[in-house]
Amino acid sequence: IILEYHARNGDLETKSIDLLDLAPTTEVDGLVKRLVREEPLLSDSTKDTLQKMITKLIEKGTDQSSQRFTLYKILRGHQLPLTSCAFNKSGSKVITGSFDRSCRVWDTSSGEELLALNGHSDLIYAIALNNPFGDKITTGSFDRIARVWDASTGDCIHTLTGHSKEITCIGFNHLSTVLATGSADHSVKLWDVEVGLQIRSMEGHTGEISSLCFSSDGEKLLTGCFDSTAKLWEVARGRCLYTLSGHGAELKNKQIQEGHRGYISVARFDFTDRLCVTASMDGTCKLWRCAKGRCIETLRNHNQQPVLDACFNQTGSRLASASSDCTCVVYALAAAGPEESHSVQRQAMSTVLCRLVGHEKEISRVQFSPNGQKILTASADKTCRLWGMTGTCLQVFSGHSDEILHCTFNYDGDCILLASKDNTCSIWKDVNLALEEQ
């Protein structure tokens, strides 16, 4: 739950309340009373609202293994393959980026194209929406330029220049005040979203930046690179806190762990920002302790085949990795406290829960559903699959004529978006929801 309040200087601030242990058996009244008692920003007048929010969160977290999706709309308009897709927070709009140099905004219910964002002179490789606000779209292109657009009018608000090579990844911080761009020029740049000016350039990598991710509080930035390392940066000063290469704090214990030996495909924080994961073309995933920049475990379960994607569930208790070996591996993770003892470091943090087997070609994307009860995978075999947490395939999404390059859930978990190399994007909705709307 996010609380918004005005600080003494008048600035709008936010504070999060983590409810990671919320369950169907949670006694809501007691939890509400405790939160009001412990949190100064809450009062008796907010109890009803808080109770409704917590009840809704519990409903979202219930197992819906019988849920089925039906093809709702096919979005046709791009002239070349899609590179990425996203929902706004309410799920009312879809944003797509393409090799055809355009980004398009669509109405989810009607499938109507609302806006075409044109202006780039080369393919759009990365897009981002400033959720939860949803009023700005940013695009990163191989023309070395990033653009910030008004999500309602399609007007270009800012043109961000400064990179000397292609922009490969892009993302907003949690307040949408800072934008990060990663490039093949080996640098990461931070931009002030309000005025469209560069804040700083962070140098240190020696290869193309393949992935970037802000921490939940926006104070840190994690980057993955083709130089086989990830770096953890302090946003306020732009300095590198740690280079995640496997060496460092463990040297004094004579427990040297090697870093990755191949390109980093993705680097992501868990929700608490205590752990992060890196996936690599060397066939491994590594779990890192953010507070020390320490590798605490190397996961080798993909037959030495490249790991193309990895993600945590919403509480950080599960991890999934997708590979060119056509499988996805799901892990259960032990809790990581704020300070670990050396004895804890030597224990395995992960346990393999299941292996998702069924795709016939490489799996390029994996994502947990918002309630953490399902997993979505996108593959070069032209299909996407929905899985239960025991490894059972619940549904196969077919119909595209070329590989699926991107997949995502909406915030409520009742709508799925697939972007394909066949130039189209398909919207799949919960069967019951689709019937209601039709």
VOGU-3710 file (C-alpha; in Angstrom, 3 decimals, decimal comma):
1> iileyharng> 0,000/0,000/0,000  1,395/3,421/-0,988  0,668/6,446/1,203  0,882/9,914/-0,325  1,367/12,965/1,886  2,634/16,522/1,745  5,904/17,187/3,556  6,422/20,358/5,559  7,993/22,045/2,540  4,873/21,259/0,510
11> dletksidll> 6,444/18,536/-1,642  4,353/15,443/-2,339  6,047/12,435/-0,743  5,227/8,728/-0,667  5,703/5,952/1,855  5,053/2,268/1,303  3,565/-0,264/3,723  4,693/-3,769/2,824  2,130/-6,525/3,370  4,198/-9,451/2,131
21> dlapttevdg> 2,645/-11,958/4,555  -0,939/-11,166/3,578  -2,993/-14,368/3,202  -6,652/-15,461/2,929  -6,507/-16,284/6,652  -5,331/-12,792/7,662  -7,589/-11,176/10,274  -8,217/-7,857/8,525  -9,706/-5,896/11,449  -6,746/-6,683/13,673
31> lvkrlvreep> -4,261/-5,809/10,916  -5,974/-2,465/10,255  -5,916/-1,550/13,955  -2,212/-2,415/14,193  -1,328/-0,371/11,108  -3,234/2,669/12,374  -1,547/2,323/15,747  1,972/2,009/14,295  1,817/4,385/11,320  1,522/8,123/12,128
41> llsdstkdtl> 0,231/8,899/8,619  -2,863/6,752/9,262  -5,776/7,645/11,500  -9,161/6,300/12,568  -10,752/8,144/9,650  -8,758/6,016/7,208  -9,744/2,654/8,683  -12,608/1,951/6,268  -10,515/2,773/3,202  -7,606/0,727/4,530
51> qkmitkliek> -9,866/-2,254/5,213  -11,267/-2,162/1,674  -7,775/-1,975/0,181  -6,464/-4,899/2,232  -9,525/-7,005/1,448  -9,018/-6,318/-2,258  -5,345/-7,323/-1,978  -6,329/-10,588/-0,302  -8,783/-11,312/-3,115  -6,042/-10,639/-5,676
61> gtdqssqrft> -3,798/-13,126/-3,899  -6,215/-16,052/-3,971  -5,483/-19,010/-6,206  -7,431/-18,891/-9,462  -6,140/-22,025/-11,136  -9,417/-22,452/-13,018  -9,062/-19,056/-14,675  -9,008/-19,200/-18,477  -8,257/-16,546/-21,075  -9,786/-15,996/-24,502
71> lykilrghql> -8,454/-14,063/-27,476  -10,100/-10,640/-27,224  -8,438/-8,348/-29,775  -5,618/-8,387/-32,311  -3,892/-5,024/-32,715  -2,829/-4,466/-36,307  -1,083/-1,299/-37,435  2,648/-1,773/-37,160  4,477/-2,479/-40,408  7,392/-4,349/-38,828
81> pltscafnks> 7,911/-6,668/-35,810  7,094/-5,426/-32,343  9,911/-5,035/-29,821  7,940/-4,393/-26,632  4,498/-3,813/-25,157  2,975/-2,549/-21,912  -0,290/-1,755/-20,134  -1,016/1,407/-18,224  -1,882/0,707/-14,600  -5,656/0,693/-15,081
91> gskvitgsfd> -5,294/-1,629/-18,083  -7,371/0,712/-20,250  -4,524/1,387/-22,678  -1,848/-0,657/-24,430  1,474/0,756/-25,627  3,557/-0,966/-28,320  6,996/-0,252/-29,782  8,221/-1,523/-33,122  11,010/-1,866/-35,641  8,897/0,433/-37,849
101> rscrvwdtss> 10,177/3,422/-35,790  6,810/4,121/-34,187  5,200/3,686/-30,786  1,439/3,276/-30,757  -1,194/3,701/-28,056  -4,335/1,537/-28,209  -7,656/1,361/-26,407  -7,767/-2,034/-24,702  -11,558/-2,478/-24,883  -12,112/-1,506/-28,502
111> geellalngh> -8,683/-2,318/-29,969  -8,762/1,120/-31,589  -5,474/2,886/-32,256  -5,542/6,125/-30,261  -2,109/7,602/-30,998  0,894/7,003/-33,250  4,076/8,442/-31,766  6,339/9,208/-34,717  9,621/11,064/-34,766  12,391/8,518/-34,379
121> sdliyaialn> 14,603/7,849/-37,399  15,432/4,263/-36,425  13,732/1,343/-34,702  12,268/1,771/-31,213  13,906/-0,846/-29,023  12,625/0,093/-25,565  9,491/1,742/-24,188  8,325/2,638/-20,684  5,182/4,089/-19,153  5,380/6,104/-15,929
131> npfgdkittg> 2,957/3,946/-13,954  1,066/4,432/-11,720  0,550/7,947/-13,120  0,359/6,871/-16,747  0,613/10,358/-18,216  4,017/9,961/-19,886  5,509/7,477/-22,332  9,200/7,248/-23,083  10,803/5,604/-26,098  14,419/4,635/-26,644
141> sfdriarvwd> 15,657/4,182/-30,189  18,596/2,989/-32,221  18,774/6,590/-33,496  20,579/7,311/-30,162  17,693/9,466/-28,942  15,095/9,005/-26,203  11,807/10,853/-26,332  9,239/11,631/-23,633  5,647/11,859/-24,874  2,350/13,063/-23,452
151> astgdcihtl> 0,298/9,860/-23,132  -2,988/11,692/-23,779  -2,135/13,928/-26,729  0,860/12,184/-28,269  2,896/15,391/-28,173  6,658/14,999/-27,771  7,501/16,734/-24,486  11,269/16,192/-24,461  13,906/14,988/-26,896  16,824/13,542/-24,925
161> tghskeitci> 20,137/13,592/-26,791  23,580/12,683/-25,548  24,171/8,993/-26,216  26,671/8,210/-28,973  25,211/4,800/-29,826  21,885/2,944/-29,781  19,627/3,167/-26,710  18,942/-0,368/-25,524  16,974/-0,027/-22,268  14,984/2,630/-20,461
171> gfnhlstvla> 12,993/3,097/-17,244  11,390/5,571/-14,810  11,994/5,710/-11,075  8,993/5,123/-8,800  7,975/8,808/-8,684  8,556/9,350/-12,417  10,912/12,215/-11,626  14,022/10,532/-13,037  14,443/8,581/-16,258  17,363/6,226/-16,891
181> tgsadhsvkl> 18,623/5,272/-20,341  21,167/2,579/-21,115  23,097/2,454/-24,357  25,500/0,512/-26,525  27,951/3,365/-25,835  28,614/1,676/-22,445  26,983/4,495/-20,434  23,845/4,990/-18,369  22,362/8,472/-18,273  19,899/9,946/-15,791
191> wdvevglqir> 17,432/12,616/-16,920  15,175/15,066/-15,108  11,708/14,168/-16,425  10,203/17,565/-15,622  12,668/19,709/-17,586  14,145/17,096/-19,937  17,774/17,745/-19,032  20,547/15,273/-18,297  21,341/14,980/-14,594  24,471/12,882/-14,975
201> smeghtgeis> 26,157/10,172/-17,008  27,341/7,055/-15,198  30,433/5,482/-16,715  32,203/2,268/-15,793  30,833/-0,552/-17,926  32,895/-1,682/-20,900  30,094/-3,089/-23,045  26,534/-2,523/-24,197  24,037/-1,925/-21,380  21,470/-4,709/-21,668
211> slcfssdgek> 19,251/-4,096/-18,646  18,460/-1,483/-16,009  16,185/-1,475/-12,975  15,453/1,139/-10,283  15,074/-0,009/-6,684  11,607/0,364/-5,147  12,578/3,583/-3,358  14,366/4,968/-6,407  17,627/5,444/-4,532  19,593/2,775/-6,401
221> lltgcfdsta> 19,901/1,638/-9,981  20,939/-1,842/-11,119  22,473/-2,292/-14,556  23,418/-5,395/-16,515  25,953/-5,327/-19,320  27,526/-7,267/-22,167  30,841/-6,951/-20,284  29,578/-9,860/-18,107  29,080/-7,682/-15,023  26,231/-5,898/-13,284
231> klwevargrc> 26,668/-2,693/-11,326  24,760/-1,223/-8,406  24,670/2,586/-8,517  23,718/5,291/-6,043  21,281/7,497/-7,952  21,780/10,694/-5,914  25,528/10,867/-6,601  25,789/8,678/-9,655  28,576/6,635/-8,101  29,031/2,891/-8,438
241> lytlsghgae> 28,483/1,182/-5,099  29,381/-2,346/-6,239  30,401/-4,156/-9,367  28,690/-7,543/-9,219  31,454/-9,731/-10,533  31,616/-12,345/-7,807  34,654/-10,951/-6,009  34,773/-8,647/-3,032  33,548/-9,355/0,475  33,959/-13,096/0,051
251> lknkqiqegh> 37,719/-12,806/-0,466  38,408/-12,447/3,251  36,611/-15,755/3,838  38,589/-17,380/1,012  35,296/-18,228/-0,643  36,027/-16,716/-4,035  33,076/-17,069/-6,384  33,501/-16,347/-10,042  31,324/-13,815/-11,771  29,464/-14,418/-14,975
261> rgyisvarfd> 31,430/-15,540/-18,000  28,901/-14,380/-20,582  26,713/-11,410/-21,436  24,194/-10,343/-18,791  20,720/-10,669/-20,307  18,797/-9,164/-17,387  19,371/-7,778/-13,886  16,493/-7,202/-11,460  15,818/-6,301/-7,820  13,401/-8,227/-5,674
271> ftdrlcvtas> 10,594/-6,170/-4,115  12,480/-5,550/-0,862  15,659/-4,458/-2,707  17,668/-6,781/-0,464  18,410/-9,227/-3,255  18,912/-8,951/-6,968  19,263/-11,532/-9,704  21,392/-11,566/-12,828  20,829/-13,928/-15,742  23,549/-14,624/-18,251
281> mdgtcklwrc> 24,367/-16,187/-21,579  26,818/-18,384/-19,643  23,849/-20,571/-18,616  23,587/-19,408/-15,001  21,619/-17,092/-12,763  23,231/-15,499/-9,742  21,618/-14,201/-6,575  23,345/-11,194/-5,026  23,169/-9,507/-1,658  22,586/-5,818/-2,478
291> akgrcietlr> 23,876/-4,468/0,847  27,326/-5,954/0,229  27,418/-6,595/-3,493  28,032/-10,252/-2,680  27,116/-13,300/-4,735  25,296/-15,657/-2,395  24,315/-18,391/-4,849  24,827/-19,492/-8,445  21,931/-21,344/-10,078  22,937/-23,884/-12,725
301> nhnqqpvlda> 19,819/-25,636/-13,983  19,689/-24,910/-17,703  22,172/-27,423/-19,123  24,714/-24,657/-19,747  22,327/-23,033/-22,229  21,874/-19,210/-22,189  19,458/-17,813/-19,609  17,452/-15,143/-21,432  15,215/-13,806/-18,662  14,639/-14,045/-14,919
311> cfnqtgsrla> 12,187/-12,448/-12,481  10,999/-12,516/-8,866  7,385/-12,816/-7,783  5,783/-9,894/-5,954  7,082/-10,897/-2,509  10,511/-12,164/-3,485  9,706/-15,693/-2,292  9,878/-17,184/-5,806  12,242/-16,802/-8,737  11,791/-17,975/-12,328
321> sassdctcvv> 14,436/-18,255/-15,042  13,830/-18,766/-18,772  16,347/-20,268/-21,152  17,188/-21,190/-24,722  17,003/-24,812/-23,516  13,198/-24,402/-23,979  12,465/-24,635/-20,256  11,747/-22,353/-17,335  12,890/-23,228/-13,799  10,945/-22,015/-10,753
331> yalaaagpee> 12,702/-21,678/-7,395  11,530/-21,166/-3,829  13,758/-18,661/-2,027  14,573/-18,562/1,656  13,912/-15,267/3,436  16,853/-12,868/3,441  17,021/-10,628/6,490  18,641/-7,191/6,539  21,931/-8,621/7,823  23,132/-12,119/7,066
341> shsvqrqams> 25,579/-14,135/9,109  28,372/-16,039/7,399  26,624/-19,295/8,279  23,517/-18,184/6,395  25,620/-17,234/3,387  26,929/-20,777/3,102  23,419/-22,228/3,024  21,572/-22,568/-0,257  18,926/-19,871/-0,590  17,059/-21,601/-3,392
351> tvlcrlvghe> 15,169/-24,835/-3,877  13,926/-25,942/-7,283  10,127/-26,138/-7,155  9,480/-27,253/-10,706  10,647/-27,123/-14,300  8,217/-25,852/-16,940  8,510/-28,159/-19,944  6,464/-27,865/-23,130  7,844/-25,131/-25,366  9,608/-26,365/-28,501
361> keisrvqfsp> 12,011/-23,429/-28,878  13,793/-20,929/-26,642  11,852/-19,027/-23,972  12,725/-15,341/-24,148  10,365/-13,888/-21,498  8,945/-15,005/-18,162  6,632/-13,174/-15,769  4,681/-14,010/-12,606  1,024/-13,051/-12,419  0,305/-10,174/-10,006
371> ngqkiltasa> -0,936/-12,590/-7,332  2,070/-14,867/-7,815  -0,064/-17,945/-8,526  0,767/-18,297/-12,231  3,673/-17,897/-14,601  3,612/-16,608/-18,173  6,266/-17,586/-20,732  6,851/-16,340/-24,288  8,708/-18,435/-26,826  10,195/-18,499/-30,302
381> dktcrlwgmt> 7,846/-21,447/-31,017  5,116/-18,811/-31,734  3,225/-19,550/-28,527  2,896/-18,246/-25,016  2,041/-20,557/-22,118  0,355/-20,067/-18,759  1,592/-22,313/-15,927  0,546/-23,217/-12,418  3,049/-23,177/-9,580  3,350/-26,978/-9,665
391> gtclqvfsgh> 4,617/-26,903/-13,253  1,302/-27,775/-14,905  0,598/-26,028/-18,191  -2,808/-24,374/-17,745  -3,207/-22,849/-21,193  -1,387/-22,419/-24,513  -1,846/-19,106/-26,341  -1,470/-19,780/-30,062  -2,378/-18,006/-33,277  0,619/-15,813/-33,978
401> sdeilhctfn> 2,542/-16,646/-37,140  5,975/-15,821/-35,740  7,829/-15,868/-32,425  6,483/-14,060/-29,356  8,963/-11,366/-28,355  7,246/-9,955/-25,276  4,438/-10,846/-22,864  2,905/-9,158/-19,849  -0,039/-9,212/-17,421  -2,099/-6,155/-16,580
411> ydgdcillas> -2,162/-4,954/-12,970  -5,287/-6,958/-12,082  -4,032/-10,167/-13,682  -7,164/-10,636/-15,804  -5,651/-9,495/-19,098  -2,554/-10,660/-20,999  -0,677/-8,898/-23,773  1,525/-10,640/-26,360  3,815/-8,825/-28,833  4,982/-10,818/-31,839
421> kdntcsiwkd> 7,496/-10,762/-34,632  4,504/-11,072/-37,004  3,875/-7,286/-36,565  0,805/-7,766/-34,350  -0,084/-7,630/-30,679  -2,820/-9,805/-29,176  -4,951/-9,093/-26,109  -6,246/-12,066/-24,113  -8,856/-11,534/-21,423  -10,275/-13,605/-18,600
431> vnlaleeq> -13,202/-15,481/-20,169  -15,734/-14,124/-17,663  -14,495/-10,544/-18,076  -14,620/-10,803/-21,864  -18,204/-12,076/-21,752  -19,254/-9,214/-19,512  -17,750/-6,609/-21,867  -19,274/-8,166/-24,957
//
